[in-house]
Amino acid sequence: MPAKRFQYDSSFLRSLLAPRKPRHPLLRLALGIVGLGLLALLIFFSVFVGAAMILAGVAFKLLGQRGKPVAARDPNVVEGQFRVVRKPGLPISH
């Protein structure tokens, strides 16, 4: 008695979803120009979105500092003077 096996053939699905270039040269040219136009449009909008985000961040930071004194002191900071103390050299042992 032969055993039945199920073997999935994905070549139909692969050929259905595979991108194919059109054969007509003018249609190929038109789709290439449409693709480049879409790419340029996306880059154009992304530059403006990025610039708007930077400007909004700068404006938010400037408006957040409005009304505060310029030299506001933090109560958690202790001010003082310091000097660097050098480590003494080790004596040379013979």
N, C-alpha and C positions, 0 to 999 in steps of 0.2 A: 504494500500500500504506500504510494508516494506521499511524502509530507508536503503540506502546503506552506509556502513561505510568502510573507508580504514584503515586497520590496518597493520602497517609495521612489518614484522617478521624479526628480526635481527639475528635469530639463524643460518641462512645459512651463513651470512657474518662472524659471530663470529666463527663458526666452520671452515670456510675457512682460517681465519687468525690466528687461535689459534696455538701456537707452540706445537708440539707433539714430544715426544721422540721416536726414532726408536725402534722397538721391538728386533732387533737382537743385542745380547750382544757385539759382536765385533764391530759392527757399532757404538753402544753407546760409547764404549771405545775410538774408533778412533775419534769420534766427540768431546768427552771430552778432549782428548789430543790436538786436533786442537784448541779448545777453550782456553785451558790453554796456548798453544803456542802463540796464537794471543794476549792474555792478557799480557804475558811476553814481547812480541815484542812491544806492545804499551807502557808499562812501561819503557822499555829500551830506546825507542826513546824519551819519555817525559823527562826522566832524562837528556839526552844529549841536548835536546832543552832548558830545564831550565838552565843547566850549560852554554850553549852558550849565553843565554840571560843575565845571570849574568856577564859573562866575557865581553860581548859587552858593558854592562853598565859601568863596571869598566874602560874599555879601553876608552870609550867615555869621561868619566869624567877626566881621566888622560890626554888624548890628548887635552881636552878643557882647561886644566890648563897649558899646555906647552907654554912657552914663556912669561908667566906672572911672575912678581916678586913675591917672596915668601911672603913678608910682604907688599903687596899692600894695600894702605889705601883707604877707601871709602870716597869720598868727603861729603857724607851725614851724616857721623858719627862725633860727637863732642866728643873728648876725654877730660877727666878731672878726678879729684879725688872727692870722695864723702865720707861722713861719715853718719852713721845712727843716727838720732836724736830720742831719746826715747820720748814717750808721757808722759807728767808729770802726776804724780799720782793725783787723785782727793782727795781733803781734806775730811776727815771723818767728817760728820755732826752728831751731837748728838741731 
